[in-house]
Every structure is written in structure tokens, then in C-alpha cells.
Amino acid sequence: MAATRQIDWNIQRSSWSVQNLFQLFVLAALLLLLFNYKGTAGVKRIEQARATGGLHISMFVTGAPPGDSALESGWQYLQIVWPALVFGILISAAVRTSLSRTPLYKLFTHGRVKDQVTGAIAGAPLMLCSCCSAPIFSSVYERTRKAGPALSLTLASPSLNPAALTLSFLVFPLRIASARLAMALILVLAGSALASWVVPARVSHTVKEDCVAESGGWLDLLVDYCKSLLYVSVRVLPLLLLGIFASMWIMRSLPSNFGAASGAHAAMIVVIAFFAVLLTLPSFFEIPLALSFLAAGGPAGAAAALLFAGPAINIPSLLVIGRFAGWKLAASVALVVWCIGAVGGLLLG
């Protein structure tokens, strides 16, 4: 009888190890496909910038976003970002399943500082815009119950996007591009930790306990992934859509000279940093927008604040953060992004 139980245990342990490898393979395959998709687009933009000295994107760069209404503008935005959004949802479902069934949970068990760095390293290569990285926040936070690394990962994806940073150094003066990089690093490594410290994470159990509780057979794994995919889609997509259309309505309500209308340079920088937090922009679109602002005579500090805060966070991703981790945390993140953008812009002048 004991020998039979030992054989059953060995079979179960072997199957679980194969499941681990399979889950890691699926997650790695999704990440590689995403890197190929975003990396190809980034290389094309970099080659364009090196050849022309600028970045030419027709939409969202002058005045109000395209379309006759906020709904039409939001629809055109979705036509641009939908592949990346699909990747974000698929990766979120895979993370939600794998963090509770594989040793991946150990990535976020090394203390506050190391967890922050781990989140930043994991998020930067994704190169997703804020909307598309928001679904991943929901999965990492719900499985780890740690707001710091979940925020670090989510904010690093748009803020430390290597292609966007490379483009910034190619088309902007060194001091503006360097200011963008410095503000992004401060946000991802320190700002996200500060926001999570102000509003502590709600810890009810550990990831390791989830891992033990949810280990099972292949059918259980498939069911768990399908449940995760449905869960993320149903709970995240409506928030993103609502936020996108709300952001487009705000953008269309602003006068084309809203920055210049604020008067003095200091006030202009603060205003630009504030509204940049509300902007919903696809990856790289903050660059021609900032170039247009500089061409119109705007201060370098305002352009740097726009480059940093525009992609870092927006209304849709704040709605997701608020829904899953609390509205105080979402407000803290928005405040931290705004303060870093405003102070960094003011220091640049």
C-alpha cells in the first residue's frame, strides 16, 4: 500500500514538473511574440528617426484627437493598440495562472527593494502602453498582494520602453531626453514604492499558499487558464474602454493652445504635467506631440514632463489600479506621476 502511494506521488510530482515547464513555455512564447511585435515597430521608428531626424505620426499630434466625437476617437485609438491589448490580456491570464502554480511566485519574495527592481526588469522589455500593461497589474497584484512590484512592472512597461527612450535621445536635445529617463527611473524604482507605502497592500495570504492550493492535473490547468482569461477580460476590458473614451472626451474638450494659455513657463509646466497624466496615447505618440509643443515655442521642461507623464499613466490604467487595489492607491499613483513630471520639468526649465 505504501509502495502504491509512493508511485502515485512520483507520478503526480513528475506531472506537476511537466506542467511547470509547459506553463513557463506558454508564458515565454507570449513574451517572445510580444517582443517581436513591439520590437519590430520600435526598430522601424528608430530607423525613421535616424533617417529624417524626427518621428512622423499622423494621428493624435495636433489639436484634438481624430474623429468627430470622443467615441470615434476612442475607436480609432483601439484600432491602433488592439494587438498590444490582446497581448496584455493573454499575458495577464498566463501570469495569473502561472504565479499560483509554478515557482514564479519566488520572484516576488525577496523584500521590498528587490521586488521593486524585479518588477522594473520584468516590465521594461514589454514595451506596452499604459492601457495594455494595466491587465498585467491586476494579475500580479491579486496573486502577490504586493502593490509595489505590481506597480513597478506596470509603470516600467511604458516609462522604460527601450525603443521610446532611444527615440527620445535621437530626436530631442540631450537634456530633455535625459530628464525623461531620470524621471522614469525615479517613478519606477521609488515613486511606485512610495505610492504603495502610502496605501499599504491588503495581505490576506501568500502566493505560496495559492501555489499549494491550486496545483492539479492538466484539466485543472486548462480550466484555470480559461477562467483567468475570462476573469481578466470581463473585469478589465470594460474599465479600459470607459477610461479610453473618457480620456478622449477630455482631450477633445481642451483648447489647442491649452498649454500656452497658462501663461508663465512655470505654470505651463505644471499644467502640462497634470493633463499629461490624463492623456491616453499609443506607444511613441508622446514624441511627436512633444516635438509639436517645442515647435510652437513651449518650454523644454513642459516637453520633458509630457514625454514622461504622457506614457507613464492614464485614466484607463488608473481605473484598473483603483478597481483591483483601491482608489486611494490609484490617486496616489496619479499624484506621484504628476509631482515627478512637474518638479522634473521645473528643474529643467
C-alpha positions, 0 to 999 in steps of 0.5 A, a space after each residue: 500500500 505504501 509502495 502504491 502511494 509512493 508511485 502515485 506521488 512520483 507520478 503526480 510530482 513528475 506531472 506537476 514538473 511537466 506542467 511547470 515547464 509547459 506553463 513557463 513555455 506558454 508564458 515565454 512564447 507570449 513574451 517572445 511574440 510580444 517582443 517581436 511585435 513591439 520590437 519590430 515597430 520600435 526598430 522601424 521608428 528608430 530607423 525613421 528617426 535616424 533617417 529624417 531626424 524626427 518621428 512622423 505620426 499622423 494621428 493624435 499630434 495636433 489639436 484634438 484627437 481624430 474623429 468627430 466625437 470622443 467615441 470615434 476617437 476612442 475607436 480609432 485609438 483601439 484600432 491602433 493598440 488592439 494587438 498590444 491589448 490582446 497581448 496584455 490580456 493573454 499575458 495577464 491570464 498566463 501570469 495569473 495562472 502561472 504565479 499560483 502554480 509554478 515557482 514564479 511566485 519566488 520572484 516576488 519574495 525577496 523584500 521590498 527593494 528587490 521586488 521593486 527592481 524585479 518588477 522594473 526588469 520584468 516590465 521594461 522589455 514589454 514595451 506596452 502602453 499604459 492601457 495594455 500593461 494595466 491587465 498585467 497589474 491586476 494579475 500580479 497584484 491579486 496573486 502577490 498582494 504586493 502593490 509595489 512590484 505590481 506597480 513597478 512592472 506596470 509603470 516600467 512597461 511604458 516609462 522604460 520602453 527601450 525603443 521610446 527612450 532611444 527615440 527620445 535621445 535621437 530626436 530631442 536635445 540631450 537634456 530633455 531626453 535625459 530628464 525623461 529617463 531620470 524621471 522614469 527611473 525615479 517613478 519606477 524604482 521609488 515613486 511606485 514604492 512610495 505610492 504603495 507605502 502610502 496605501 499599504 497592500 491588503 495581505 490576506 495570504 501568500 502566493 505560496 499558499 495559492 501555489 499549494 492550493 491550486 496545483 492539479 492535473 492538466 484539466 485543472 490547468 486548462 480550466 484555470 487558464 480559461 477562467 483567468 482569461 475570462 476573469 481578466 477580460 470581463 473585469 478589465 476590458 470594460 474599465 479600459 474602454 470607459 477610461 479610453 473614451 473618457 480620456 478622449 472626451 477630455 482631450 477633445 474638450 481642451 483648447 489647442 493652445 491649452 498649454 500656452 494659455 497658462 501663461 508663465 513657463 512655470 505654470 505651463 509646466 505644471 499644467 502640462 504635467 497634470 493633463 499629461 497624466 490624463 492623456 491616453 496615447 499609443 506607444 511613441 505618440 508622446 514624441 511627436 506631440 512633444 516635438 509639436 509643443 517645442 515647435 510652437 515655442 513651449 518650454 523644454 521642461 513642459 516637453 520633458 514632463 509630457 514625454 514622461 507623464 504622457 506614457 507613464 499613466 492614464 485614466 484607463 490604467 488608473 481605473 484598473 489600479 483603483 478597481 483591483 487595489 483601491 482608489 486611494 492607491 490609484 490617486 496616489 499613483 496619479 499624484 506621484 506621476 504628476 509631482 515627478 513630471 512637474 518638479 522634473 520639468 521645473 528643474 529643467 526649465 
